[in-house]
Amino acid sequence: MNKVVIVESPAKSKTIEKYLGSDYKVVSSKGHIRDLATSGKYGLGVDIDNNFEPKYIIIKGKNKDVKELKKLTDKADMVYLATDPDREGEAISWHLFDELNIPDSKYERVVFNEITKNVVKDAINNPRKIDMDLVHSQETRRILDRIIGFRLSKLMQSKTGGKSAGRVQSVALKIIVDREREIEAFNPEEYWTISANFGSFEASLEKYHGKNIEIKNEVEANDILDKLSNSFDIESVDETEKNKKSKEVFKTSTMQQALYNKHGFDSSKTMRIAQKLYEGIDLGDETVGLITYMRTDSVRLSPEFVKETFGFIKGKYGDEYVGSVKFGKQTENIQDAHEGIRPTSINRKPEDIKEYLTPDEYKVYKMIYYRALASLMADSKYLSTTINLDNNGYLFKANGSVMTFDGYLKVYSDYEDKEDVILPDVKSYKSKTIACDEINKEQHFTKAPARFTESSLIKELEALGIGRPSTYATIMQTIKARGYVTLVEKKFVPTKIGIETNDKLQEFFNSIINVEYTANMEKDLDEIAEDKKDSVKVLKDFYKGFEPLLDKAFNEMEKKQAEETGEDCPNCGSPLVIRNGRFGEFVACSNYPTCKYIKQEEREVKTVCKCPKCGSDIVEKRTRRGKIFYGCSNYPKCDFALWNKPIDRKCPECGSILTEKGKKIICSSCDYNE
């Protein structure tokens, strides 16, 4: 028989063809072949008045690919649609089936959760038909995003300096702007702490006559110090055996967060590398997928992998290290069709195949491998000790912990910081009184909420039920590419245009561009996928509320006037104004397009040192509020930036840039300071 298998990625096609043999021709669609047209009312490619009927066209540049696929499928006895195992992949399979006009009797849908010989062959032997509920869910998402994206973006472009708006990206921007306003409105409050130093350990003041104590100023601190002696009574020593459980296997969001926190990889980079590991790596004697599918919000593990891994742990580390299956806290709308992200074989250790991987591929695979292995290992155990000390009614506490069994940390200690804090055995002291070397007071101030990093923003979006595994990286990319945020010390800071765009959206669309509405829409899409809701009804309900808001905004939203600089155009005498362009603000003639004068930037910037990411100059810059920061002169192509002034010297511990903070020299990446 002449059998054709269509996958999404060219990289996968060669690997899979080797597994299936000469009876199969494996080809690639190279992703989507069709998308919504840009014709019709508002250029949406959707007939709003006819039950939101979509109009699809072949993507520009894909006609040749489609013709070649058509030739192959027409001649084939059987066509296997083997696109990715998620809603997007299901939709691609349906578009192939529909556009190539494949007879229902001549096609099968197969999914590969991993690209290994046994799994691929098993999938071919257990095919199904296209799941139209998944297709309708993806199609509804696409239509929603097209309507909101096209209509709101046009509004923003005509009324503000904003370039675009979107169903999820605008909510992500709102979260960032709201946090920035929390920071701006924050008033730090003074508080003091008191600690006693005993040479081998330190104890902190916590209570007075059994009640928690707060020290609000130095007067109160001094008053307490006056009542303390250097002699402390050992009131009690509490020892407790505690367990520390390993985390469950990675899902998309936790993988992105972990790779960002450990190696500084943004979500897009992590997903590119994970895609390569999933599709297949040449290991010399075989080409094989090293990890399971990397877009998932499940932490389920297959019984086969669990059994294999338990055997591996028992053989390598002993019975006492064998743990149990952990499923963690599942989200309400989890898509549990997939497993968590794990190695395709626990016997394929990272160290054994390091020579076949790039350094970044090795970092990603190693973390995925040891996270999956650790998730099935026994808890670590430690002895927690608390020494309670009394001084004239003031209770001081010293806390320590000593690991008694490493458990999963045997393999995962590189990714979790854990140091023993050893306290002296005061129970063996003859005297029940102990003298301290000194008692110290220290001033502190409460800190404002932290700005979001990519990692913490993804965590926040997931916790709020916004976005899905396939969308987190795109959300991060979009808000950066639109110029709505900038990264300073790897934290999101909203730009002037980002704040203005958010404020206008909230003024007119706060009932739709908000966390609750967006999360509920995600639930609706999930229920469409489960055949619990009708896609047309969901779209009608949305549009019924959206269109009046849009009409009101077009009629009532004031158009932002370009800000005049106070100078006149040297060519025509019209006022010069500040405009927003692809690469930020610039000064140009207000008489555009009649006069196309653009003022060349004349201000001098001080070069500080070279950018560690791209080698360009790091220069002194100012935020919209005039605060100085230091960023790459190659922005926006390079987004490296710091609040503290960098110096032209590298950290001796990690090699990152050193910066000045007050009288200290500190590292921009690690804890080094001098």
N, C-alpha and C positions, 0 to 999 in steps of 0.2 A: 504493500500500500504506500501511496505517496502522502505523507503526513507533514503538515506545517505547524510549527509552534511559534506564536508571536509573543514576544516579551517587550518590555518598555525600553530596556537599556541594551545598547550594543555590547557592553562589557559582559553582560550575562549570557548573551546568545552563544558565544564560543564555548563557555564553560558547560552550559546545558547540552549543547549538541554533542560534546564528548561523552556525556553520561548516557544519552539516548541512542546513539549509534546511527548507522547509515540510513535507516528507514525514516529518519526525521530530519527535516530542514528547519533550523531555528533561526528566526529573523527578528529584527527589532522595529518597533513603531517609532522609536526615538521620542517617547513621551506621547503627549496628546497629538492627535491628527486634526481635531476639529475644535472650534470654539464658537461662542455666540457671535453673530454678525454685528456690525455697527450701523445697521440700516434701520429703517422704521422710526416710530415715534421716539424722539429724544436720542436716536442712535443706539437704543438699548439692545436691539436684536431680539426683543421680546414683545409679543403681541399682548399688551396688557388687557385689552378689551376682549380677548378671545382666550380666557382662562390661562393667561400668561404663557401662551404657546411659544416656545423658544425657536429661533431660526439659527441653524448651525451652518457654518461654512468651513471649508478646509483652511487650516492655518497657512498664512503666507509662507511660501518656501517648501511646503509639504506635498505639493501636487505630484512631484516626481516619486516621492516615497509611497504615496497612496497608489499610484498606478502600478508600481512594482509589486506592492503587496496584493493588489487586485489580480495581477497575472498569476501569482503563486497560489492564491486561495482558489481561483477559478479552476486550476488544474488539480488541486489537492483532493484526495479522497476524504480527509478529515483535517479540520483546523482546530488547534488547541489555543485558546486565548489565555495566555499566562502572564497577564500584567500584574502589577503589585497587589498584595493581599490587603487592600483597604478600599474605602469608598471611591477614592480618586482612581485607583486601579480598576475597580469594577466599572466605573463610568468610561474609562478608556476602552475596556473590552467591549462595552455596548456600542460605543462610537465606531469601533472597528467592524463589529458585526453588522451595524446598520449601513455604514458608508460603503463597505466592501460587498454588501448584499449577499452575505453568506446564508445559505439555506439552514433552517433550524436543525434539520437532520444531519447536517454536515459539520457541526461545530460542538466543542465542549469547552467549558470554563475550568481551568485548573489554577491552583494557587500554591506558591512555594514560600513557606515561612522561613526556609533556609535553603541555600543553594549547595546541597550535598547530594551525592549520587543516589543514596537510598530514598531520601525525601522527594527528590525530583521524580524518580521512577514510581514511587508510591502515589504521588499526586496524579501522574498520567493515568495510572490504573484506577483512580477513584475520582473521576471528573464529576462535574455538575453543570447546570445551566446558569446563565447570568442571573444574579439576584437583582431584580428590578426595584426592590425596595431600597437597596443601597444606591442604585443609580438615581432614583428619584430624590433621595436625600442629598446627594452630591449636586444634582441639577438645581434643586431648590436653593442650596447654599450659593451656587454660582449666580443664579438669577437675583437673589437678594443682594449679593455683593455688587453685581453689575448695576442694579437700580440705585442703590445707595451711593456707590462709588461715582457713577456718572453724574447723577443728579446733584449730589452734594458738592462734588468737585467743581462742577460748572458754577454753582452758586458761590463757592469760596473764591474761585478765580475771578468772578465778575465783581464781587463785593469786598474782598479782602486781598491780602498778599499771599494767602495760602494756595498751595498747589493742588491739594487733594484732601479728601475725607473718605472714611470707610467705616463699615459696620463694626469692626473690631479694632482697627488701628486708632480710631478716634477715641475709643474707650481707654486704650492703653495710654494715649496721650493725656487724657483727662486724669488718669491715675498719677502720672508723672507731675502734671501741673498742680494737682491738689496737694501732693507731697511737698512741692516747692513752696507753696503758700503756707503750709504748716510750718516749714522751716523758717520762712520770713516772719511769721507771726509769733514764733517761739520766743519766750522770755526765760532765759536761764535762771534757775533758782540756786542760791548758795546752800551748801550743806557741808558738814565736817564729819570726819571719822577719827576715831581714837584707837590706837593699837599698842599692844605691849610686846616688846622684843625680849625673848628669853635666850637668845644666842642660837640654839638649835631649832627653834621654831618661833612663830609669831601668832598672837591671838588678838582677835578684834572684839571691840565692845559691841554688844548686841542688845542687852536688856538692862533695865533698872527695876529691881524688885518684881521681876517676872513680866514686866511690860516692855514692848519694843520701844526703843529710844530713837528720837530724831534730834540731831544737833544742827540748828539752823544758822548759827553764826559763831564767831570766834569768842565772843563773850560767854556763850553757853559752854563752849569747849573748855575755856579756861576755868570756868566754874566747876566743871566735872574733874578736871585735872587737879584742882586744889583739894578735892575730896578723896583722891586716890593715893595709896601708898605703893611702895615697890614690892610689897609682900602680897601674894595671892594664895587663896585657899583652893586646893584641888577638890572641887565639889563632886565631880563624877567623871568617869571615862566610859563612853559608850562605844561598843564595837559591834558592827553589823556586817554579816556576809551578804554581799549584793551581787546580782548578775547584770551584765550588760549584753543586750541582745544585738546581733548583727542586723544591718538594714536588709530589706528585701532586695531582690534583683532589680536592675535598672529598668525604668520605663523611659520614654523619650525625654520628658521634662527633667527627671532626676539625673539622667545621663548628661544633658546639656548643662545643668547646674554644677555637677561634679567636675566636669572637664573645664568649665569656666573657673571654678574656685581653685582647682589644683594647678592647671596649666595656662589659664588665661585665654582659652579658646572661646571665641564667640560662637553663638548657636549655629550660624551658617557653616562655619569651618568644621564644627563637630559633626554636623549632618553630612557634609561632603565626604569626610573621612569614613564615617560609619557606613555610608552608601557603598563605598569602595570595598570595605571589609565584608559587607553583605553579598555584593555581587560576585566576588571571587578574587583570590590572590594566587598567583603562580608560586607554588612552593617547590619547584624543581621537578619532582616526580608526579605532581598532580596540581590541578587548579581547583580550588575549593572555596566556597563561602565560609568565612571564619566566624561570622555572628548571625543570629537570627534577624528577622526584619526589624528595622530600627525605628519605625513609626508606630508606636503602641502606647496605650495607657493601661496596659495590663501588667501584673507581676506574677501571672500564673507560669508554672514550669511544667513541661511534659513529664509524665511518669517515667518515661525512658531516660530522660536526662537526669532526673532525681535519682533513679536507681544506679545509673552509671557513676554519678558524682559521689553518692554515698559509698560505693565500692572503692572509688579513688581515694576518698578521705580516710577510710578505714585502712587501706593498704599502705598509704604514705605516712599518716599521722597517728593512727591507732583508733580503737573503738571509742575512746573518751572524747574524741574530736568530732564524732558524727552528731549532727544536729537534727533539726526537723524542718519541714517545709513551712516557709513564712509567706503569708499573702498580704500582710500589712493591712492598712486601712484603705479599702477600696472606695473610689468615688462613686457617687450615686449613678452617674451615667457612663460608667466604664464600658468600653468596647472590648469585650473579652474574647474576641475571635482569635486573638494572637496570644503568644507567650510574651513574657518579659524579654528584655534584650540579654542574650546569653551567648557564650561560645557554642559553636555547633558540636564541638567535642571537648570534654574536659581534659582529655589526654593530649590536646594540642596546646602545650604550655607556651606562653609568650616568649620565654627565654630560648626555647628550642627553634622558633621560627623568626627570631629577631632579624636575621640576615636578609630575609625576604621582604621586610617591611621598611618603609621610610621611618625616620624618627617620630614623626607625628602619628603615623599609623600604629606604631608600636605603643605609644602612650595611650591611645584610645583603646586598642585591643587589650592591653595589659589591665587597664582599669575595669573594663567590662568583664574580663576573665576572672579577676580576683574578687570582684563584687559578687558575681554569680557563685563562685566557689565558697566565699565567706557566708553567703546567705543560707547555705545548707550545713554550716558548721555549728558546733556547740557554742553556747554563750561563754563569754569571758567572765571570770569571777574575781572579785577583789574584796579585801577587808577594809571597810570604811570605819575610821576612828574619829571620835569627837571628844576633845578634852574641854570640860566646862570648868572655868575658874571664877572664883568670887573675890571681889575687892570692894568691901564696904557697901554691899548690895548691888554693885555693878557686875553684870555677868559678861565675861569674856569667853569667846570660843575659838578653838584651834581645830581645823579639820585636816585630816590626812587620809590617804588611801594607798593600799599596796595590793598589786595584782597577785592573786594566788593561783590563777589558771588562765593562760592566755586565750584559749578557745579560738574563735574566728580571727582574733588579732594575730595569730600565728602567720596568717597570709595577708591580712589587711592593715597591718600597722602603718604602712606607708601612707595610708589615706585617712587615718584617724590619729589625732594627737592625743597621747595618753602618757603622762609621766607620773611615777610614784611620788607621793608626798609622804615622807616618813616622819612620824612623830616619835619622840622618846617614850620609853615604857615607864610612864610616871606612876603606874600602879605598883611598881617595885620600889619606889622611893620610900625610905624610912619615914620621912617627914611628910605630912599632908599639906605642907606649905612650901611654896616655891617663890624665889625672888626674880624679878625681871631686871634686865640690864638698863632699859629705858622705856618710857611711855611717850608716844608721839601723837601729835594732832596733825591733821592734814585737811586742807581746804579743797572742796570740789564744787563743780557746777553741773546741774543737770544738762543733758545734751539733747539737741533737737533730733527729731527722727532722721534717720539716714536716707540719703538719696538712693534711688534704685540703681543697682547694677543690672546687667542682662540676667544674671542668675536669679537675683531676688525679684525682678519683675516677672520672669517666667513663673517663679514659685507663686507669686501673688495672683497672676492671671489664672493659674491652675486652681488655686484655692477658691477663687471667685467663680469658677466654672466657665471661664471665658477662653475661647480658642480650643484647639485640639492638637494632638501630636504633630500633625503635618503643617500647622500654621504658626507655631511659636517663632521659628527662625524668620519667616516672612514678615511677621509683625515687627520684629526687631529691625530688620533691614529697611522696612518702609518708613518708619518714623525717623530713622537717621537720614535716609536718602532724600526725604522731603524737606529736610532742613528744620524740622520741628524740634529737634533735640540736638544737643552736642554732648560729647563724652569728655568729662573732665575727671582725671584720675579714675577712669573706667566707670564713672557714675553719670547717669542721665541728668542733664540740666536742660530745661526747656528754653528754647530761644524766644526772642521777642515775637517772631511770627508764629511760633508754636503756641504761645500763650494767647495771642490775639485770635488765632483760629479756634482754639478750644473755647474761648469766652463767647465767640459768636455762635458756635454750635450749641453751647449750653443755653444761650439766651433764647434760641428758637427751637432746639431739638432735644431739650433735656429729658423729655419723656421717652426718647428712643436711644439717644447716645448716653446710656448709663449702664452701670454694672448689672443691675437686676434684669433689665430688659434684654440685654445681650446674652446673659446666662440662660434666661428662659427660652430665647431663640435657639440656643444650642441644644436645649432639651427637646424643643420641637423637632429639630433636625434629627436627633437621635430616635425620636418616636416615629418619624417618617421611615427611618431605616428599619424599624421593628414592625412596620405596617400597623402602627397604632394611631397615626394621624394622616390626614389627606394633605398632600403637598399643595394642591391648588387652594384649599381653604386657608392654609397657613400663609400663603402669598397674598390672598385677598384680604385677610385680617390685617396683615402688615400694611398693605398699600392703603387701606381705608384710613389708617391713622397717619400714615406718612405724607400722603399727597397734600392734605390741608396745611400741614406744618410747612411744607415746601413752598406752597403758593404764598402763604403769609410771609415767609422769609424773603422771597423774591420781591414782594411788594413793599415790605417794611424795613428790611435790613439796610442800614445806611452804607453807601459805598465809601470805602476808606479813601480819603484824599492823600495823595502823595505829600510827604513832609518836605517843605521848602528849606533850603540850606541858607537862604539869605544872600546868595550870589546869583548873578545873571549869567546866562549862556554867552560865551564870547563870540559865538557864530551868529545868533539871531536876537539876543537880548532878552529872551524869555527867562523866567525863573528856573534855577536848577533845583531838582528835587531828588530825594533819596528813593531808589527803587530796589526791589528784591529780584535777584537773578539766581541762576543755577548755583553760582558760587558765593552767594551771600549778597549783602547790600552793596550798591554802587551809586554814584552820583551821575545823573544824566539830565538832559534838557526836558522840560515839561511839555515842549511843543512836538514831542515824538508822535507820529512817525515823520512829520514834515521836516523836523530837524533831528538828526541822529547823533548829536554830540554826546560823548561820554567822557567825563572827567577822569583823567588818569590819576591813580593813587599816588600822592606825593609824600605822605607822612613817613617818617623814618621809623623803623622797628629795630630794636636791639637784638642782635643774634646772641643767644645764650650758649648753646652747644648743639651737637648733631642729634637728630631724631633716631632713637634706637630701632624704630620700625622700618623707616625708609631711607635714612641717611640725609634727609634735608635738614635745613636749619630749624632749631627750636627758637621761636621769637616771643617777645613779650606782647601780650594782647590784653584787651579789656572786654568785660561782659557788657551787656546792655545797660547795666547799672553802674558801670565804671570800675568794677572790681578787676584787679590785675590777675591774669593767669598766664600760663606759658603753654603754647601750642605749636604744632608743626606748621611750617610755612607752606606745606604741600596740601593743606586742608582745602576741599573735603576729601581728596583722594586718600589722605592719611589723617586719622582722627586722634592721634596721640596728643594728650594734654595733661597738665599738672597744675594744681593750685600753688604748691611750694616752688620756689625758684630753684631750677636745676643747676648743678655745677658740672663742669667738664671733667668729671671723674666717676669711675665705675665702682659699684659696691664690691668689696673684696669677698663677700660671701655668696652673692647670687649673680653678680655682673650687671645688675640694673643701674639706672641713673641714680646718683645721690642728689639730695635736695637740701636746701637751707630752710630750717624751721626755727625761727628765733635764733638762739645761740647754738643750736644743735645742728649736726649734719645727720640726716636720716635717709634710709633707702626708700625709694618709691615703690618697692615691691615687697621686701621682707622686713623683719623687725630690727635690722642692723641700725645702730646709731653710734655717734661719737661726739 
